[in-house]
Amino acid sequence: MRYFSIFQSKEIQPFKSLLIILVTFFIIALLQITLRRLSYSLYQFNKTFDEVQDEYYSSLRTYRKMTQTQRLDQIAQKHFLDQKKEGQIIQVIDGRAVVID
C-alpha cells in the first residue's frame, strides 16, 4: 500500500511531465523519419513513372511515323500493291508487305 502512495505523491509529477514530453518528442521524430522515407519512395516512383511515360510517348511517335499515310502508300507501290482502300490493312513484317482486306 505504501509503495503506491510514493507514485501518487506530488514529488513525482515533474518526472511524469518530463516523461510525457520526451515520449512526445520521440513520436514526432519517428513520424518525421517515416515521412521522409515515404517521400523518398514517392520520389523514386515518380522518377520511374516519368521514364516509362517518356518511353511510351517516344514509342508512340515512332509508331505514328511508321504508319503515316504517305509511308504506307510508298510501301504499297514498292511491293506492287494497289492503291490503299478504305478498311484495307497493310501489314509489314520483315520488310515484306501483306494486304489484309
C-alpha positions as CSV (number, residue, x, y, z in Angstrom):
1,M,0.0,0.0,0.0
2,R,2.8,2.3,0.9
3,Y,4.5,1.6,-2.5
4,F,1.6,3.0,-4.4
5,S,1.5,6.1,-2.3
6,I,5.0,7.0,-3.5
7,F,3.9,7.2,-7.1
8,Q,1.0,9.3,-6.4
9,S,2.9,12.0,-4.4
10,K,3.4,15.4,-5.8
11,E,7.1,14.9,-5.9
12,I,6.9,12.6,-8.9
13,Q,4.7,14.9,-11.0
14,P,7.6,16.7,-12.7
15,F,9.1,13.4,-13.8
16,K,5.8,12.4,-15.3
17,S,5.6,15.6,-17.2
18,L,9.2,15.2,-18.4
19,L,8.5,11.6,-19.5
20,I,5.4,12.7,-21.4
21,I,7.4,15.5,-23.2
22,L,10.2,13.0,-24.1
23,V,7.8,10.4,-25.4
24,T,6.1,13.1,-27.5
25,F,9.4,14.3,-29.0
26,F,10.3,10.6,-29.8
27,I,7.0,10.1,-31.5
28,I,7.4,13.3,-33.5
29,A,11.0,12.3,-34.6
30,L,9.7,8.8,-35.6
31,L,6.9,10.4,-37.7
32,Q,9.4,12.7,-39.4
33,I,11.7,9.7,-40.3
34,T,8.7,7.8,-41.6
35,L,7.5,10.8,-43.6
36,R,11.0,11.3,-45.2
37,R,11.2,7.6,-46.1
38,L,7.7,7.7,-47.7
39,S,8.6,11.0,-49.5
40,Y,11.7,9.3,-51.0
41,S,9.7,6.3,-52.1
42,L,7.2,8.6,-53.8
43,Y,10.1,10.5,-55.5
44,Q,11.5,7.2,-56.8
45,F,8.1,6.1,-58.0
46,N,7.6,9.4,-59.8
47,K,11.0,9.2,-61.4
48,T,10.3,5.7,-62.7
49,F,6.9,6.7,-63.9
50,D,8.3,9.7,-65.8
51,E,10.9,7.4,-67.5
52,V,8.2,4.9,-68.5
53,Q,5.9,7.7,-69.8
54,D,8.7,9.2,-71.8
55,E,9.5,5.8,-73.4
56,Y,5.8,5.3,-74.1
57,Y,5.5,8.7,-75.9
58,S,8.7,8.1,-77.8
59,S,7.3,4.7,-79.0
60,L,4.1,6.4,-79.9
61,R,5.9,9.0,-82.0
62,T,7.9,6.2,-83.8
63,Y,4.7,4.2,-84.4
64,R,2.9,7.3,-85.8
65,K,5.9,8.0,-88.1
66,M,5.9,4.4,-89.3
67,T,2.1,4.4,-90.1
68,Q,1.8,7.7,-91.9
69,T,-0.4,7.6,-94.9
70,Q,2.4,8.6,-97.3
71,R,4.7,5.9,-95.9
72,L,2.0,3.2,-96.4
73,D,1.5,4.4,-100.0
74,Q,5.2,4.1,-100.7
75,I,5.3,0.6,-99.2
76,A,2.3,-0.4,-101.3
77,Q,3.8,1.0,-104.5
78,K,7.2,-0.6,-103.8
79,H,5.6,-4.1,-103.4
80,F,3.3,-3.6,-106.4
81,L,0.2,-3.4,-104.4
82,D,-2.9,-1.5,-105.4
83,Q,-3.7,1.9,-104.0
84,K,-4.9,1.6,-100.5
85,K,-8.6,1.4,-100.0
86,E,-10.9,2.1,-97.0
87,G,-10.8,-0.7,-94.5
88,Q,-7.7,-2.3,-96.0
89,I,-4.9,-3.3,-93.7
90,I,-1.3,-3.4,-94.9
91,Q,0.8,-5.5,-92.6
92,V,4.6,-5.1,-92.9
93,I,6.7,-7.9,-91.5
94,D,10.5,-8.1,-92.0
95,G,10.3,-5.7,-95.0
96,R,7.5,-7.7,-96.7
97,A,4.1,-6.2,-97.2
98,V,0.9,-8.2,-96.9
99,V,-2.6,-6.8,-97.7
100,I,-5.4,-7.9,-95.5
101,D,-8.9,-7.0,-96.7
